[in-house]
Amino acid sequence: MKPVEFIERASGRRVAESVMGDGALRFAYETLLGRTLWPVLFGSRAVSSIMGLYYDSPLSRGAIRSLASIPGCRADEAEKPVGEYRSFNEFFTRRLRPGARPVGDGVTSPADGRLMLYLDAAADLPFPLKGATRSLADVFAGGAEARLARGRFDIAVVRLAPVDYHRFHFPCDCSTPQPARTVPGEYHSVNPIALARRPDVYADNERQISELETEFGRLWMIDVGAFGVGTIVQTFSGERHTKGEEKGYFKFGGSTVILAAAAGALEFDRDLIENSRAGLETRVLCGERIACVRETRR
């Protein structure tokens, strides 16, 4: 498989992604033996929970510098020096120093990651990758969202890699009348190596779904777990939230945040649309503008 490339938004350059655990991922997803182990590795919380116990312990501190040295980790933006973190997960779920992620205008990215847009997508058709058989309606997995199964949506998928800042934030001023709804599932990796073999992970993995009430209508925020993510932690409280407020965080593992709004409610930035049409993700930062509300919605 060729190296995964994305567009670095700040520079416009095409960049090859640095993959943590590349060899292990290729074994798990590109060999027959690895695929036979899927029920053990990804079919339950057990393996992720065992990994979580290790990465929560002081024994894991040695892995911090390895992660911090990978290009794109931006360890210098952490609120504390690398040597002060007591476990790998403490560093992985680090907060950033004040001002490291200024909040832009419009609707902003909920997380650091690689963003792909799927515009005017039917909720009942396969989503989002070539070879997928599951739909956004399957991602919603029933609940109150089932009434939207025949609707059309603009979808932004923000895929986090291990090097990224792993806290996620509200992308706009909103309210959350209900707590996040957990949908049990598997724990497959969301790395492109895995997605090529398992394109339905967003509908199969454990996820937590929040319905946000905004000035432009409903916005769904779907926090998707992945291999190694033994826990998705929601840290928000109350019903009213301001843009940029922390919503939660993922423990160790690559993860994904999906935003889904009614088609046409938002006007996404041109560079993100063009890159997505070319089949390329765009590296965005949490708090960076990705869209504005269409004038007809104001």
Secondary structure, DSSP 8 states (H G I E B T S, - for coil): ----EEEETTTTEEEE---TTHHHHHHHHHSHHHHHTHHHHHSSSHHHHHHHHHHTSGGGGHHHHHHHTSTT--GGGBSS-GGG-SSHHHHHT--B-TTSS---SSEE-SSSEEEEEEEEEETTSB-SSTT---BHHHHHTSGGGGGGTT-EEEEEEEE--TTS--EEE-SSSEE-SS--EEE--B----SHHHHHH-TTHHHHB-EEEEEEEETTEEEEEEEE--TT---EEE---SSEE-TT-EEEEE-SS--EEEEEEETTSEEE-HHHHHHHHTT-EEEE-TT-EEEEE-GGG-
